[in-house]
């Protein structure tokens, strides 16, 4: 997908807004950018073991983005997080776990992230063909009334036994349960590293107070940035975060601590600058930031996915983890959408801002 095709898809105004933006907040020269030799140049001095580094390289060396430093991951844990019906009714074949893995492989992804059940039931056939990221906790969504808490669904050793390259987990930072989740996930990540697996953390904010009458701050750059910073503190190797949509959560809610320079110098209202602040909180990009693709909106999915990829790449991010936009449509269409995302990271015209 070249610049002309991007402009046709997004429209000239939006394409110019995203492709021509020059960030003047946190300098790109201060960032550790995705690169083919990221193990040698970024991770070699860390405390990660040789097996962990090998598994990180396996993820980086798979799919259409192999050995570029960027990743494209297919996540399908929504069968638990949102219910199987809500997730798979739009595309019934995805009730079958094998079709999830097939989509990731045919879509040229670096890895597939899903549940113990999905990956476990096809592990012998596929664990050696594409890296598995086994999600170890979930929000159980059947209790009434609905509650929001991440609980452990299995053992880290089980993920290792099925040949997983990495484990994934979610923490609802800011929630009543966050302190327990931090401890549980930190312990799980420590054990995963002992076994040689990499770790991926879904760093989500969750608190009813974050949603004000005039604005929802769950996706503010300052709050999501701090969630990222907590995530890398417990030694996540890759951070998954939603794309920021606003800023000023700390100030609007009048809690915690921040600094005026966060808003006057380190960010603007441009999505690339907001996302760069997320990258900065991942140890200036030493830990890769992957942004989520978001919910499926129908016909606008392709344009939204491409725009998100541009924002992430130009901000200094490591890639995109897009699920519903891909798996809630027929296989060929899902593959095309994943390939379009990957094309942005392969396109030398889309550069760091």
N, C-alpha and C positions, 0 to 999 in steps of 0.2 A: 504494500500500500504506500504509494508515493504521496508527496505533498498535494498534488492536484486531486488525487482521489480522496485524501483526507478533507480537503476543502469542499469537495462535492458532497461528502457524507455529512459533515458538520455544519456546512454553510460558511461562506467566506468570513463573516464577522467573528464567529466563534473560533474558527481555525486560526485566524490572525491573533485573536485574543490569547489563545493557548500557545501557538507556535512562535509568536514573535515577542513574548514576554521576556524581559530581562530582569531577573531577580536582583534586587539591591539590598536584601536583608542579610542573611547569612551567606557569606561568600562561598561559591562552589569550590574554591581552592582549599577551604577548611574541611571539606567533606571527604570521607573515604568512599569513593564511588564504586559501583559494581564493575568488576573486571574479570577477565578470564582466569587470571592467576590469583584469585582472592584468597585461596588457602595459603599460598606462599607469602603474599603481601600483607594480608590483614590478620589471618588467624594463627600464623605460625608461632607467635609469641604468647598465645593464650594458654589456659590450663586445660584445654580440650585434649582428650586422648587421641592417639593415632586412629583407632576405630571410628571415633566421632568425626574426625576430619575426613576420613575415607567416605563415610556416609554422606557428609555434606557435599563432598565432591561428586558422589553418585547422583545426588539430586541435581547438582549444577551441570552434570555431564549428560543428562538425558533429554530427549525430545528435540523439538525444533530450535530451542534456545540453548542447546548444549554448548558449554564452554564459552558463553558470552558474558557470564556473570549475572545474567538476568534469569528469572524463573517465571513459569506459568503453571499454576497448580489448579487442579479441579477439586473443589471441596463438596462433599455430599454427606453432610451430617444433619441436613434439615428434616430427614424422616423422623428424628427424635426431637430436634429443636423446634420444629413447626408442625409436626405430625406428618405421617406418611401420606395421608390423603391430600393435605394441602400441598405437599411437595411433588408427588408423583402422579396425581390425577391428571394434570395437564399433559403428561407424557407417560402413559401406562407402562411401557417396557422398562422404565427405570425402577419399578418395583423389584426387578431382578438385579441383584448386585453385579452380575457379570457384565451387564450393559453399562453400568457405571464405569467399570474399569476399562471396558472397550472404548468408551467415549474418551477417556483420558489418554489412552494409547493412540487411537486414531486421530485425536485432536492435537497430538504432538506435545503433550504436557510433560513437565519435568517430574511430576509426582501426582498421585491421587491421595486425597485426604478423606477418610471416612471412618465409620464406626467399627468396633470390634467385630460385630456380626457381618457387616458387608464385606470387609476385607478378609476376615477369617474364613468365610465360607468358600472363597475362591483363591485362597493363599497359595496352595500347591501349584495351581495353574499359572498364576500371574505375579507372584512376589519377586521372581527373578527377571520379569519383563519390564516392570516399571516400579520405581520406589513407592513404598507404602508409607503413609503418615497416618498412624492409628490414633484417632481421637479418644482420649481416655476419660473425659468427663463430658456431661451434657446437662442441659436444662430439661428435666423430666416434665412433660407438658400434658399429663393426663389427670393429675390431681385437681380436685375442684374445691374451692375456686382456684383459678390459675395462680401459680406462684413462680418465682424466678430465682432459681438457685442452681449452681453447677455442682453435680454430685458425681462421684467416681463410678464408672460402669464396669471396670475390670481392673486387671493387674498389669503393671508395666512389663512384667516377665512374659505375660501372654502375648503382648505385642512383639516382643523380641523373638518368641518362639514361632510366630507366623512369618518371620523374616522381615519385619518392619525396618525401614531405614531411619524412621523418626517417630516420635510421638507428638501429638498435639493436645492442647488443653485450652480451656477458656477460664478467665477470671473476670468476674463482674466487679471491677474496681469502683469503690464508692458505695457498694451495697452493704446491707447489714451482715451478709455472709462473707464479705470479702476477706476478712482476716483469716477465717478458717480456710478459704479457698487458696489464699496466698501460701499458707503453710503446707496444705496438701499438694499443691502443684509444685512448689519448690522441692518437696521431698521426692515427688515423682520424677522431676527433671534431674535431680541428683542421681537417682537410681538408673534412669535412662542413660545418662552419661557414663555411669559405671559399666553398663552393659554395652556401650559403644554406639548408642543411638543418638541422633540429633534431636533437638527440641524446637517446637513451634508454638508460640503463645498467641491466642486470640485475646487481645487487650481491649476489652469492651468496658465502657462506663455504664453504670446502672444505678440510678437513684431517682425516685419520683420527684425529688426537689430540683433535679437538673432540668426538668421541663417546666419552664415558667409560662405565664399566660401569654407573653408576647413572643417567646422564642424557646426552642429546645436546644439546650446546651450539651446534650449527650455527645454531639459531634463537634464541639468547640475545639479549636486547635490547642488551647492551653490545657484543657482537661485530658484530652486524648493524648497529648504529648507527655503529660505526667504519667498517664497509664503506661505508655511505652517505656518511660524511664524506670518505672517499677518492674516492668517485664524484663528488661535487660539486666536489672539488678539480681533477679533470681536465675540468671544465666540462660534465658531463652536464646537460641541460636538464630531464629528468624522471628520477627514480630509481624503479626497480622493486625491491621487496624482499618477501621472504616475511614473513608475519605472525609476530611474535615469540611464542614459546611458554614461555620461561623467562628467567632472567637469571643473572648471575654467572659468565660464561664466563672472564673474566680471572682471577678469584679461584680458580676450580676448577682451572684449568690452570696457575696460578702463572706467567704470562708477561706480557710487555708492561707497560703502565702504565695505571692507572686511578685513581679517587679514591673514597673512602668515601661522599662525598655522592651519587655516581651511584646508590647503592643505598639510602641513608638518606633522601634528600630528592628526588631527581630521578626516581625510579621507585617503584612498588609492584608487587605481584604481579597487579594488575588488567590485563587485556589492553589497555585503552585507555591506561593510563599507560605500559605498555611500548612501545606503538606511538608514543605522543607522544615518547618518547625518540628513536625513529627519525626522527620529523619534525624534532626539534631539531637532529639531526645533518645535516639537509638545509638548513643555514643558516636555521634557525627557520622553515622552510616557504617560503623564497624559491624554492627548487627543489622542485617538487611531488613528494610521495611517493605512488606507487601500489603497493598491496599485491597480491600474486598470489592467485588463487582456490584454488589447490591442486588435488590430484588428485581425480578423480571417485570418489565413494563410493557412488553409486547413489541410493537414495530420499532420503537425507539431504542431497543436493547443494544443493537450494534453500535449506533452512534454514541450511546452512553458509555459502553465498554471501551471504545476507542478513545473517547475524551478522558476517561479515568486513567487509561494507560499512558496517555501523553502527560497528564498531570504528574503521575507517579514517577515516570522516567525523568522528566525535566526537573522535578524537585530533588532527585537524587535517590529515589527508591529503587528497590530490587526487582519489582515485578507485580503481577496481579494474581489474585486468587479468586476466580470467578466461577460460581456454581449455577444458581438458578437460571441465569441468562442463557447458559449452555445446555443444562440437562433437562430443562422444561420444554424443549423443542425437539423435533425429529433429529436423528443422529447426524445427518448430513449438514443440517442447519447449525447444530451445536458445534460440529467440527469447524465449520466456516467462521463462526463467531470466535472460537478459541484461536484460530489461525489469524484472524484480523487483529486480535490483541497482540499476538506474538509478532506480527508484522511491524507493529510500532516499535518494539524493542530491537528488531532487526534493521530498522530503517536508520541509516546514518544521518539523515536530514533532521531527525528528531533528537536534539542534543540537550545536554544539561543547561538549564537556564542560568 
